[in-house]
Amino acid sequence: MRNTWKGMVLGALAGAAVGLALESIDRAARRASTAVHSTPDAAARAGGRARRSVVSLAQEGANLAARAAQRAADRVAESNGARVGG
């Protein structure tokens, strides 16, 4: 009788482990399916954010270059003895 109980307990544990594994696989498959369907939307949002960031960085770079060019022109004018207007 002891062997029967041991077999039942081991069978129950093995069944629970297999059931848990199958449930995990099913859950992962559902999440993967959801992720596949939401990927284009996420990519579009990321692309829009990236485009805005690039435009902003380009504008900041242009402003920085303009200020640097003005400073350089002011220094050249000062070294030539001209009065710099502010």
Number of C-alpha atoms within 10 A of each C-alpha: 6 7 8 9 10 11 12 12 12 12 12 12 12 12 12 12 12 12 12 12 12 12 12 12 12 12 12 12 12 12 12 12 11 11 12 10 11 11 11 11 10 12 11 11 12 12 12 12 12 12 12 12 12 12 12 12 12 12 12 12 12 12 12 12 12 12 12 12 12 12 12 12 13 17 14 13 13 12 10 9 9 11 10 11 5 4
